[in-house]
Amino acid sequence: MIFNSIDFGIFFIIVFLLNTFVFNKNLKYRNIFLLVVSYFFYGWWDWRFLILIFFSSMLDFFLGKKIDEEQNPVNRKWLLAVSLGINLGLLGFFKYAGFFVESFTAAFTFFGFPIKSYAINIILPVGISFYTFQTLSYTWDIYKRQLKPNHDVLRFLAFVSFFPQLVAGPIERASHLLPQFDSIKKINYQQLRSGFLLMAVGFFKKIVIADRLARFVDPAFADYDQLAGYSAIIAILFFTLQLYFDFSAYSNIAIGCGRMLGFELSLNFNKPYLSTSFSDFWRRWHISLSSWFKDYVYIPLGGNKSGKFFTIRNFLIVFLLSGLWHGASWNFVLWGLFNGLFLIILDPFINKFNKFTLGKLFAGIIVFSCWALSLVLFRTSNFEQSKIIYSQIFIISSKTIDSYGLSIKELNFTFTILIFYFILEWIELNFSSLSDWLFKRNLLLRWAVYILIILSIIILGSYGSEMNDKQFIYFQF
């Protein structure tokens, strides 16, 4: 079940009404209800996935209690190791088994010892990378004595499987989300209207912008050996924007859903494409994942407290792991490595320009351009495809830019709506929240904006047979 489907629309309306008017009066029944609907939502893809998430949840629920009760430091480390080993082992098996077998076979062949390759076809459970990191942070925080374990198994299961953020985040910390399952707060009008607006903006970003960009991006990258010149530049630009609008749309809808059900989820994007340094970018992009790697990998490795060499080493480890987290491919590893090197090598240089306005613009262009070029590795299937696209960027193409799914008229409209959207982001970044401004206006103006957004989604959205696969990009991770 995906957010941008009729199935989810019906599902969420029923869940919202039952949660608000029936189950939101009794904590136990509310948590059971949310657990049941979350498992139904997750099992919609494949009911077998439920076995895995239930096992992982129960494992960390009991290990969390054992780690807290245990006083012997060695035993506590062993219990934590069990949690890390089993969870990462499951993630590694389902996500990386085929990758490691292929890499192992390729390495032996390269050194002159060819061995027979065996294809491994394993279904990747949706969202496994997200909920695995969520439960791991729970046992780690208990081990560090930063969190007390939860003793209500229903609350813990509901926390891990909470459907708005289950499949593609935000990756919630137990310290933030789990306490919200320990009490019931009356859902007020402000929560409902802000949640509804977030969902509406999310659907607009996905259906009107991201899916329209996909109509150009998909055929362009499928034609990678012919993609060159202006077409290649626009394809890279459009994918860079598609990725942002697609993923931030999911986060908007997830946070909006959670808010309408009485829960506050973490901010996952904060205008990253207006960043003027790479460190600033990673504080704004996929915030829940970046902060997870910072707290559970970078800082435990020593952070920046052990000298320049170890700081650089720790940065590179984090970015290599982040690349591997995104997918079982050397393309993702290289993508992570390049972004780590951008931060280490280029940030000291561009930070010199951040002291004046034109310098900030120059720095922002460098950050965006490097990020966009790195995403060629993110979008292509292998390095050979990436290399071909990189080599053809400055070659004059025989194909016109309207050869890839969007007419000149549609391209002009797309550029117009993108410029308008980023002007709004710039206003929010430098002045004040547009949603706060809107909520202070009169009822007539507010509803005019709501209706305008809804009509825009209906009239301007990308629909049709070519949009049959409307899944969010980050579902594959």
ZIUR-V898470 format. One record per pair of residues at least 24 apart in sequence whose C-alpha atoms are under 10 Angstrom apart, sorted by the first residue. I is the first residue (numbers start at 1). J is the second residue. D is the distance in Angstrom with one decimal. If there is no record, write none. Layout:
# ZIUR-V898470
I J D
I J D
This chain:
# ZIUR-V898470
1 40 9.5
1 41 6.4
1 42 7.5
1 43 8.7
1 44 5.8
1 45 6.5
1 471 9.4
2 41 9.0
2 42 9.9
2 44 9.4
2 45 9.3
2 167 9.3
2 250 9.8
2 470 8.4
2 471 6.7
2 472 8.0
2 475 9.5
3 164 9.0
3 199 9.8
3 202 9.8
3 203 8.5
3 206 9.9
3 249 10.0
3 250 7.8
3 253 7.7
3 254 8.8
3 470 9.7
3 471 8.6
3 472 8.8
4 202 9.7
4 203 7.1
4 206 8.1
4 207 7.8
4 250 9.4
4 253 9.6
4 470 7.5
4 471 8.1
4 472 8.9
5 470 8.7
5 471 9.5
8 41 8.6
11 37 8.9
11 40 9.9
11 41 8.5
12 37 9.6
12 41 9.9
12 164 9.8
12 257 8.2
12 261 9.9
15 261 8.6
16 257 8.7
16 258 10.0
16 260 7.3
16 261 6.4
16 262 9.9
17 261 9.4
19 260 9.6
19 261 6.9
19 262 9.2
20 186 8.8
20 187 7.7
20 260 8.9
20 261 7.2
20 262 8.8
24 184 6.9
24 185 8.4
24 186 7.9
24 187 9.0
24 261 9.1
24 262 9.2
25 184 7.6
25 185 9.4
25 186 8.9
26 183 9.3
26 184 7.8
27 155 9.5
27 181 7.9
27 182 7.5
27 183 6.4
27 184 6.2
27 185 9.9
28 152 9.8
28 154 8.1
28 155 8.3
28 181 9.3
28 182 9.2
28 183 9.5
28 184 9.9
29 154 9.9
30 155 9.7
30 158 9.8
30 181 8.8
30 183 9.8
30 184 8.5
31 154 6.7
31 155 6.1
31 156 9.3
31 157 9.0
31 158 6.3
31 159 8.9
31 162 9.9
31 181 6.9
31 182 8.9
31 183 9.7
31 184 9.8
32 154 6.6
32 155 8.0
32 157 9.2
32 158 7.5
33 158 8.9
34 154 9.7
34 155 9.4
34 157 9.6
34 158 6.3
34 159 9.1
34 161 8.7
34 162 7.0
34 163 8.2
34 181 9.8
34 261 9.6
35 154 7.5
35 155 8.3
35 156 9.4
35 157 6.7
35 158 4.6
35 159 8.2
35 160 9.1
35 161 6.8
35 162 7.0
35 163 8.6
36 157 9.9
36 158 8.3
36 161 9.4
36 162 9.8
36 163 10.0
37 158 9.6
37 161 9.4
37 162 8.7
37 163 7.7
38 157 9.7
38 158 7.6
38 159 9.8
38 160 9.5
38 161 5.9
38 162 5.7
38 163 4.7
38 164 8.3
38 166 8.4
39 157 9.7
39 158 8.9
39 161 6.9
39 162 8.5
39 163 7.8
40 163 9.1
41 161 9.4
41 162 9.5
41 163 6.6
41 164 9.3
41 166 9.4
41 167 9.8
42 125 9.8
42 126 8.2
42 127 9.1
42 161 8.1
42 162 9.5
42 163 7.2
42 166 8.0
42 167 8.0
43 126 9.9
45 125 8.9
45 126 8.0
46 123 9.9
46 125 8.4
46 126 9.0
48 125 8.8
49 123 9.6
49 124 9.1
49 125 5.9
49 126 7.8
49 127 9.8
49 128 9.2
50 125 9.2
50 161 9.7
52 90 8.7
52 125 8.4
52 128 8.9
53 125 9.2
53 127 9.7
53 128 8.0
53 131 7.9
53 132 8.6
53 157 9.1
53 160 8.3
53 161 7.8
54 157 7.6
54 160 9.1
54 161 8.8
55 87 9.8
56 83 9.0
56 86 8.4
56 87 6.8
56 90 8.9
56 128 10.0
56 131 8.9
56 132 7.7
56 135 7.8
56 136 9.6
56 157 9.8
56 160 9.4
57 87 9.8
57 131 9.0
57 132 8.9
57 134 9.9
57 135 7.0
57 136 9.9
57 153 9.1
57 156 7.6
57 157 6.2
57 158 9.6
57 159 9.4
57 160 6.8
57 161 8.7
58 135 10.0
58 153 7.9
58 156 8.6
58 157 7.6
59 83 7.4
59 86 8.9
59 87 8.9
59 135 9.4
60 84 9.5
60 86 9.9
60 87 8.9
60 135 6.6
60 136 7.7
60 137 10.0
60 138 7.7
60 139 6.5
60 149 9.9
60 156 9.5
61 135 8.7
61 138 8.8
61 139 8.3
61 149 7.8
61 150 7.5
61 151 8.1
61 152 9.0
61 153 7.1
61 156 7.0
61 157 8.4
62 139 9.7
62 149 9.1
62 150 9.5
62 151 9.0
62 153 9.0
63 138 10.0
63 139 7.2
63 142 9.7
63 149 9.3
64 135 9.7
64 136 9.9
64 138 7.4
64 139 5.2
64 140 8.6
64 141 9.2
64 142 6.4
64 143 7.9
64 147 9.7
64 148 8.5
64 149 5.8
64 150 8.1
64 151 9.4
65 139 8.9
65 142 8.4
65 143 10.0
65 148 8.4
65 149 5.7
65 150 7.6
65 151 7.6
66 139 9.9
66 142 9.8
66 143 9.8
66 149 9.1
67 139 7.8
67 140 9.4
67 142 7.0
67 143 6.2
67 144 9.7
67 145 9.5
67 149 8.9
68 139 9.2
68 142 6.3
68 143 6.8
68 144 9.4
68 145 7.7
68 147 9.0
68 148 7.2
68 149 7.0
69 149 9.6
70 143 9.7
73 143 9.6
76 143 7.1
77 143 7.9
79 139 9.2
79 143 9.0
80 136 9.2
80 139 6.8
80 140 7.0
80 142 9.3
80 143 7.0
81 139 10.0
81 140 9.8
83 135 9.1
83 136 7.2
83 139 7.3
83 140 8.9
84 132 9.6
84 133 9.8
84 135 9.7
84 136 6.8
84 137 9.8
84 139 8.7
84 140 8.8
87 128 9.8
87 129 10.0
87 131 9.9
87 132 6.4
87 133 8.7
87 135 8.6
87 136 7.5
88 129 9.3
88 132 7.6
88 133 9.0
88 136 8.9
90 128 9.0
90 132 9.0
91 124 9.1
91 125 9.3
91 128 6.8
91 129 6.9
91 132 7.4
91 133 9.8
91 325 9.7
92 129 9.7
92 325 9.9
92 328 9.4
93 122 8.6
93 124 9.4
94 121 9.4
94 122 6.2
94 123 7.0
94 124 5.6
94 125 7.4
94 128 8.8
95 122 8.0
95 123 8.4
95 124 6.0
95 125 8.5
95 128 8.7
95 129 8.6
95 325 9.2
95 326 9.9
95 327 7.6
95 328 6.6
95 477 8.8
96 122 9.5
96 124 9.5
96 324 9.1
96 325 9.7
96 327 8.0
96 328 5.4
96 329 8.7
97 121 9.1
97 122 8.3
97 328 8.6
98 122 8.0
98 328 8.0
98 329 9.8
99 327 9.3
99 328 5.5
99 329 6.6
99 330 8.8
100 328 8.3
100 329 9.4
102 329 10.0
103 329 9.4
103 330 9.1
124 476 8.2
124 477 8.7
125 167 9.6
125 475 9.7
125 476 9.2
125 477 9.3
126 166 9.0
126 167 6.2
126 168 8.6
126 474 9.7
126 475 6.4
126 476 7.1
126 477 7.6
127 165 9.3
127 166 6.4
127 167 4.2
127 168 6.0
127 169 8.3
127 474 8.8
127 475 6.6
127 476 8.0
127 477 6.7
128 166 8.9
128 167 7.7
128 168 9.2
128 475 9.8
128 476 9.8
128 477 7.8
129 167 8.8
129 168 8.6
129 169 9.6
129 171 9.4
129 325 7.2
129 326 8.4
129 327 9.7
129 475 9.9
129 476 9.7
129 477 6.5
130 160 9.8
130 165 8.8
130 166 7.1
130 167 6.9
130 168 6.4
130 169 6.2
130 170 8.0
130 171 6.0
130 172 8.9
130 289 8.8
130 325 9.7
130 477 8.2
131 159 10.0
131 160 6.5
131 161 7.7
131 162 9.9
131 165 9.1
131 166 6.6
131 167 7.9
131 168 8.9
131 169 8.2
131 170 9.8
131 171 7.2
131 172 8.7
132 160 9.1
132 171 9.3
133 171 7.2
133 172 8.8
133 173 9.1
133 289 8.8
133 292 8.0
133 293 9.7
133 296 9.8
134 159 9.5
134 160 7.2
134 166 9.6
134 169 9.3
134 170 9.5
134 171 5.8
134 172 6.0
134 173 6.2
134 174 7.4
134 292 9.1
135 159 9.5
135 160 7.0
135 171 9.6
135 172 9.1
135 173 8.3
135 174 7.9
136 173 9.4
136 174 9.7
136 296 9.4
137 171 9.6
137 172 8.9
137 173 6.5
137 174 7.3
137 175 9.3
137 292 8.1
137 295 9.2
137 296 7.6
138 172 9.8
138 173 7.0
138 174 5.6
138 175 8.0
138 178 9.6
139 174 9.3
140 296 8.1
141 173 9.2
141 174 8.5
141 175 8.5
141 296 9.4
142 174 9.9
146 175 8.7
147 174 8.2
147 175 6.7
148 174 9.9
148 175 9.0
149 174 9.4
149 175 10.0
150 174 9.4
150 178 8.2
150 179 9.0
150 182 9.3
152 181 9.9
152 182 9.1
154 181 9.4
155 179 9.1
155 180 9.4
155 181 5.9
155 182 7.2
156 181 8.2
156 182 9.7
162 258 8.8
163 254 8.4
163 257 9.2
163 258 8.8
164 250 9.1
164 251 8.9
164 253 7.7
164 254 4.6
164 255 7.3
164 256 8.6
164 257 6.1
164 258 6.2
164 259 9.8
164 261 9.8
164 265 9.2
165 250 8.7
165 251 7.7
165 253 9.1
165 254 5.5
165 255 7.7
165 257 9.0
165 258 8.2
165 265 8.1
165 266 9.8
166 254 9.0
167 250 9.6
167 254 9.7
167 472 9.9
167 474 8.5
167 475 6.6
167 476 9.6
167 477 9.1
168 247 8.3
168 250 7.5
168 251 7.9
168 254 8.9
168 472 8.7
168 473 9.3
168 474 6.2
168 475 6.2
168 476 9.1
168 477 7.9
169 247 9.6
169 250 8.4
169 251 6.9
169 254 7.8
169 255 9.5
169 265 9.3
169 266 9.1
169 268 8.2
169 286 9.1
169 288 7.8
169 289 8.7
169 474 9.2
169 475 9.9
170 250 9.3
170 251 6.6
170 252 9.9
170 254 8.0
170 255 8.4
170 265 7.2
170 266 6.3
170 267 7.4
170 268 5.9
170 269 9.5
170 286 7.9
170 287 8.1
170 288 5.7
170 289 7.8
171 265 9.1
171 266 8.1
171 267 10.0
171 268 8.7
171 286 9.3
171 287 8.9
171 288 5.4
171 289 6.5
171 290 10.0
171 291 9.6
171 292 8.1
172 265 7.3
172 266 6.9
172 267 9.9
172 288 7.1
172 289 9.3
172 292 9.3
173 265 9.8
173 266 9.0
173 288 8.7
173 292 8.7
176 264 8.7
176 265 8.2
176 266 8.3
177 263 7.9
177 264 7.5
177 265 7.1
177 266 8.7
180 262 8.6
180 263 6.7
180 264 8.2
181 262 9.9
181 263 8.7
184 262 8.1
184 263 9.6
185 261 10.0
185 262 6.8
185 263 8.9
186 261 9.8
186 262 7.3
187 259 8.4
187 260 7.4
187 261 7.4
187 262 5.4
187 263 9.0
188 259 9.9
188 260 9.0
188 262 8.5
189 260 9.4
190 259 9.7
190 260 9.6
190 439 8.8
191 256 8.8
191 258 9.7
191 259 5.9
191 260 6.2
191 261 8.9
191 262 7.5
191 263 9.2
191 264 9.3
192 256 8.5
192 257 9.3
192 258 10.0
192 259 6.9
192 260 5.0
192 261 8.4
192 262 8.6
193 256 9.2
193 259 9.3
193 260 8.2
193 439 8.7
193 450 10.0
194 255 9.8
194 256 7.2
194 259 7.8
194 260 8.3
194 435 7.7
194 436 9.1
194 439 8.5
195 252 8.8
195 253 8.2
195 254 9.3
195 255 7.1
195 256 3.8
195 257 6.3
195 258 7.6
195 259 5.2
195 260 5.4
195 261 8.9
195 262 9.6
195 264 9.7
196 252 9.9
196 253 8.7
196 255 9.8
196 256 6.1
196 257 7.7
196 259 8.5
196 260 7.2
196 450 9.1
197 252 9.1
197 253 9.2
197 256 7.4
197 435 8.1
197 449 9.6
197 450 7.4
197 453 9.2
198 249 8.9
198 251 9.1
198 252 5.4
198 253 6.2
198 254 8.7
198 255 7.3
198 256 5.0
198 257 8.4
198 259 9.3
198 435 9.1
199 249 8.2
199 250 8.8
199 251 9.1
199 252 5.9
199 253 4.3
199 254 7.6
199 255 7.8
199 256 5.1
199 257 6.9
199 259 9.9
199 260 9.7
200 249 9.4
200 252 8.5
200 253 7.6
200 256 8.6
200 450 7.9
200 451 9.9
200 453 6.9
200 454 7.0
200 457 8.6
201 248 10.0
201 249 7.4
201 252 7.2
201 253 8.0
201 256 9.6
201 450 9.4
201 453 7.4
201 454 9.0
201 457 9.4
202 245 8.4
202 246 8.6
202 247 9.3
202 248 7.3
202 249 4.0
202 250 6.5
202 251 7.6
202 252 5.0
202 253 5.2
202 254 8.8
202 255 9.7
202 256 8.6
203 245 10.0
203 246 9.4
203 249 6.5
203 250 8.2
203 252 8.4
203 253 7.2
203 453 9.2
203 454 8.9
203 457 7.2
203 461 9.3
204 245 9.3
204 249 7.9
204 453 7.0
204 454 7.9
204 455 9.8
204 456 7.5
204 457 5.5
204 458 9.2
204 460 9.1
204 461 7.7
205 242 9.2
205 244 9.3
205 245 5.5
205 246 6.8
205 247 9.3
205 248 8.0
205 249 5.5
205 250 9.0
205 252 9.2
205 421 9.6
205 457 8.9
205 461 9.5
206 242 8.6
206 243 9.9
206 244 9.7
206 245 6.3
206 246 5.2
206 247 8.3
206 248 8.6
206 249 5.6
206 250 7.8
206 253 9.8
206 457 9.2
206 461 8.7
206 462 9.2
206 470 9.1
206 471 9.9
206 472 8.3
207 245 9.6
207 246 8.7
207 249 9.2
207 456 9.7
207 457 6.6
207 458 9.0
207 460 8.3
207 461 5.1
207 462 5.9
207 463 8.1
207 467 9.9
207 470 8.7
208 245 9.8
208 414 9.3
208 417 9.4
208 456 7.7
208 457 6.0
208 458 8.7
208 459 8.9
208 460 5.9
208 461 4.2
208 462 5.9
208 463 9.2
209 241 8.9
209 242 7.4
209 245 7.0
209 246 8.3
209 249 9.8
209 414 7.5
209 417 8.0
209 418 7.9
209 421 9.9
209 457 9.6
209 460 9.0
209 461 7.7
209 462 8.2
210 238 8.9
210 239 8.8
210 241 7.5
210 242 4.7
210 243 7.5
210 244 8.2
210 245 5.5
210 246 5.3
210 247 9.1
210 249 8.6
210 461 9.6
210 462 8.9
210 470 9.9
210 472 9.4
210 473 10.0
211 242 7.6
211 245 9.1
211 246 7.9
211 461 7.8
211 462 5.9
211 463 8.4
211 467 7.6
211 469 9.9
211 470 7.5
211 471 9.7
211 472 9.5
212 238 9.6
212 242 8.5
212 405 9.3
212 406 8.4
212 410 8.9
212 411 9.5
212 414 7.7
212 460 9.2
212 461 7.5
212 462 5.5
212 463 8.8
212 467 9.2
213 237 9.7
213 238 5.9
213 239 7.2
213 240 9.7
213 241 7.8
213 242 5.8
213 243 9.5
213 245 9.5
213 246 9.8
213 405 9.4
213 406 8.7
213 411 9.1
213 414 7.8
213 462 9.2
214 238 7.9
214 239 7.4
214 241 9.8
214 242 6.7
214 243 9.4
214 246 9.7
214 405 8.9
214 406 9.8
214 462 9.3
214 466 9.8
214 467 8.7
214 470 9.6
215 404 7.5
215 405 5.4
215 406 6.8
215 462 8.4
215 466 7.7
215 467 7.9
216 401 9.1
216 402 8.6
216 403 8.7
216 404 5.1
216 405 5.0
216 406 6.0
216 407 9.5
216 411 9.1
217 242 8.4
217 379 9.6
217 404 7.7
217 405 8.4
217 406 9.8
218 379 9.6
218 404 8.3
218 405 8.7
219 403 9.0
219 404 5.7
219 405 7.0
220 401 9.4
220 403 8.6
220 404 5.8
220 405 8.5
221 376 9.2
221 379 7.9
221 380 7.3
221 381 9.8
221 385 9.0
221 386 9.7
221 389 8.6
221 404 9.5
222 380 8.8
222 381 10.0
222 385 9.7
222 404 10.0
223 385 9.9
223 389 9.8
223 404 9.1
224 380 8.6
224 385 6.6
224 386 8.3
224 387 9.9
224 388 7.2
224 389 6.2
224 390 10.0
224 392 9.3
225 385 7.5
225 386 9.8
225 387 9.9
225 388 6.4
225 389 7.1
225 392 8.6
226 388 9.0
226 389 8.5
226 392 8.3
226 397 7.7
226 398 8.6
226 399 8.2
227 388 8.7
227 389 6.6
227 390 9.7
227 392 7.0
227 393 8.0
227 395 9.3
227 396 9.8
227 397 7.3
227 398 9.4
227 399 8.2
227 401 9.8
227 404 9.9
228 388 9.2
228 389 7.0
228 390 8.8
228 391 8.4
228 392 4.8
228 393 5.1
228 394 7.0
228 395 5.8
228 396 6.5
228 397 5.1
228 398 8.4
228 399 8.3
228 400 9.9
228 401 9.9
229 389 9.6
229 391 9.9
229 392 6.5
229 393 4.8
229 394 5.2
229 395 5.1
229 396 5.0
229 397 5.4
229 398 9.0
229 399 9.1
229 400 9.6
229 401 9.3
230 392 9.9
230 393 7.5
230 394 8.2
230 395 8.7
230 396 7.7
230 397 7.5
230 399 9.4
230 400 8.4
230 401 7.0
231 393 8.4
231 396 9.3
231 397 7.5
231 398 9.9
231 399 7.8
231 400 7.1
231 401 5.1
231 402 8.6
231 403 8.8
231 404 8.5
232 389 7.1
232 390 8.7
232 392 7.6
232 393 5.7
232 394 8.7
232 395 9.4
232 396 10.0
232 397 8.9
232 401 8.9
233 372 9.6
233 373 9.4
233 389 9.6
233 390 9.8
233 392 9.7
233 393 6.5
233 394 8.8
233 401 10.0
234 393 10.0
234 401 8.1
235 376 9.5
235 401 9.2
235 404 9.1
236 369 9.8
236 372 6.4
236 373 7.1
236 374 9.5
236 375 7.6
236 376 6.8
236 379 9.1
236 389 9.4
236 393 9.7
237 368 9.6
237 369 8.8
237 372 6.5
237 373 8.7
237 375 9.5
237 376 9.9
238 372 9.3
238 414 9.7
238 415 9.8
239 372 8.1
239 375 7.9
239 376 8.5
239 378 9.8
239 379 7.9
240 273 9.7
240 368 8.9
240 369 9.6
240 371 8.0
240 372 5.5
240 373 8.7
240 374 9.5
240 375 6.8
240 376 8.9
240 378 9.9
240 379 9.5
241 273 9.0
241 372 8.8
241 418 8.8
242 473 9.1
243 375 9.3
243 379 9.6
243 472 9.1
243 473 7.1
243 474 8.7
244 269 8.9
244 271 9.5
244 272 8.7
244 273 8.6
244 285 8.8
244 286 9.6
244 473 9.8
246 471 9.3
246 472 6.2
246 473 6.7
246 474 8.4
247 286 8.7
247 472 6.9
247 473 6.9
247 474 6.6
247 475 9.4
248 285 9.2
248 286 8.4
249 472 8.9
250 472 7.3
250 473 9.5
250 474 8.9
250 475 10.0
251 286 9.3
270 425 9.3
270 429 8.9
271 422 8.9
271 425 6.7
271 426 8.4
271 428 9.1
271 429 7.7
272 368 9.2
272 425 9.9
273 364 7.9
273 365 9.4
273 367 8.4
273 368 6.6
273 371 9.5
273 422 8.8
273 425 9.4
273 426 9.9
274 360 9.7
274 361 9.1
274 364 6.6
274 365 9.1
274 367 9.2
274 368 8.4
274 422 8.6
274 425 8.2
274 426 7.4
274 429 8.5
275 360 8.8
275 361 9.5
275 363 8.3
275 364 5.8
275 365 9.1
275 367 7.3
275 368 8.1
276 347 9.4
276 350 8.0
276 351 8.0
276 353 9.1
276 354 7.1
276 359 9.0
276 360 5.8
276 361 7.3
276 362 8.2
276 363 5.1
276 364 4.2
276 365 7.9
276 366 8.3
276 367 6.6
276 368 8.7
277 342 9.6
277 343 8.0
277 346 8.5
277 347 6.0
277 348 9.1
277 349 9.6
277 350 6.8
277 351 6.7
277 353 9.8
277 354 8.4
277 360 8.8
277 363 6.5
277 364 6.8
277 365 9.7
277 366 8.5
277 367 6.2
277 368 9.3
278 339 8.3
278 340 9.1
278 342 7.0
278 343 5.2
278 344 8.8
278 346 8.0
278 347 6.1
278 348 9.8
278 350 9.1
278 351 9.4
278 363 9.3
278 364 9.1
278 366 9.3
278 367 6.2
278 368 9.1
278 370 9.5
278 371 9.0
279 340 9.9
279 342 9.5
279 343 6.4
279 344 9.2
279 347 7.3
279 351 10.0
279 367 9.8
280 343 9.7
280 347 9.6
280 367 9.7
281 343 9.6
281 364 9.6
281 367 8.0
281 368 9.1
281 371 9.6
282 339 9.8
282 343 9.3
289 322 8.5
289 325 9.9
290 318 9.2
290 319 9.5
290 322 8.4
293 317 9.9
293 318 6.5
293 319 8.8
293 321 8.6
293 322 7.7
294 318 7.8
297 321 9.2
311 344 9.5
312 340 8.9
312 341 9.0
312 343 9.8
312 344 7.0
312 345 9.9
313 340 9.9
314 340 9.9
315 339 10.0
315 340 6.4
315 341 8.7
315 343 8.7
315 344 7.9
316 340 5.5
316 341 7.5
316 343 9.6
316 344 8.7
319 343 10.0
323 378 9.1
325 477 7.5
326 378 8.9
326 474 8.6
326 476 8.4
326 477 5.5
327 378 9.1
327 476 8.1
327 477 6.2
328 477 9.3
329 377 9.8
329 378 9.5
329 381 8.2
329 382 7.6
329 383 9.4
330 377 9.1
330 381 9.6
330 382 7.6
330 383 7.7
331 374 9.8
331 375 9.7
331 376 9.1
331 377 5.3
331 378 6.5
331 379 8.9
331 380 7.9
331 381 7.6
331 382 6.0
331 383 6.0
331 384 9.7
331 386 8.5
332 374 9.7
332 375 9.3
332 377 6.7
332 378 6.0
332 379 9.3
332 380 9.8
332 381 9.8
332 382 9.3
332 383 9.7
333 377 9.2
333 378 9.5
334 374 8.7
334 377 7.4
334 378 9.1
334 383 9.1
335 371 9.4
335 373 9.6
335 374 5.8
335 375 7.1
335 376 8.6
335 377 5.9
335 378 6.6
336 374 8.7
336 377 9.6
336 378 9.4
337 374 9.7
338 370 9.0
338 371 9.1
338 373 9.9
338 374 7.0
338 377 9.9
339 370 8.2
339 371 7.4
339 374 7.4
339 375 9.9
342 367 8.5
342 370 7.7
342 371 8.8
342 374 10.0
343 367 9.4
346 370 9.9
405 466 9.6
